[in-house]
């Protein structure tokens, strides 16, 4: 996946998250962010990565997001790996 495609998926995920009245406050609480951050940091690859990391924490969230934008269920995680910072992920 190209970084450009990953950014598009991350922006779609951000739009989906911002429109989710139940989940958006959970994301903001977990990240310490504000509503303004959703808009102001939307193009920041690190913020995009945080959005994708958050959504991929729960299969139900992945399914709901992907179904809403007609995306294969593996794409949010693949997008996360294509954005900066994924090289620091360790599974040990």
N, C-alpha and C positions, 0 to 999 in steps of 0.2 A: 504494500500500500504506500502510495506517495504521501509525503507530508501535506501536500495541498488537499488531497482527498480526506486525510485524517482531520484537517482543520474544518472542512465542510461538515463532516460527521459530528465533530465537537460542537460546532455552532448549532447544528440541528438538535443535538442533545441539550445544549444550553437553552434553546427556545422551548423545548419540551419541558425541561425542568422548571423554567421560569413560569410556565403556564400551569404547573401542577401545584395546586393550593395546599395539598397535604405534604408533598415531598420537598418543595422549595425551602420552607422554613427549617426542615431537618438539615438540608445541605448548608444553608447559611449558618445554622447553629454549629454544625460540625466543623466548618471552615473558619468561623469567626468573621465571615463576610457580611456584606450589607446588600440591600437591593441595588444600590448604586454600583457596587462591584460587578453585578451581573451585566450591566451596560458598559461600564468604564473599562473592564478588563476582558471583555469578550474576545478580543483579538490577541490576547496574551497567551502564547502557547502553554505556559505553566498553568494558567487558570483553566484553559481548555483541558489539559491533562487532568486537573483536579476534578472537573466535571465528569469526565469519562471514568476516572477511578471510582468516584462516588456511585455512579449509575451501575457500574459493573460489580458492585458489592452484593447485589441482590438479583437473582435470576428473574424475579417478577418485574423488577424495574427495567432490566434489559429487554424483556419480552414486550412490555408495554411501550417502551420507547421505540423499539424496532418495528413493532406493528403499526405504530402511528406514522412512521415515515417510509414504510415498505422497505425495510433493510434486513439483511440476513443477520441472525442473532450473534454471529461471531464478529461482526464488523466493529462494534464499539471497542472491544478489547484489542482488535487488530489496529484500530485507529490510535488507541492509547499507546501501543508499542511503537507507533510511527512518529509520535511526538517526542520532543526533548524530555529527558529525565527517565525514560524507560530503561535506559542502560544501567540505571542505579538500582533496579528492582532485583532483590535477592529472595529466593524462596527457601532459605535455610533458617 
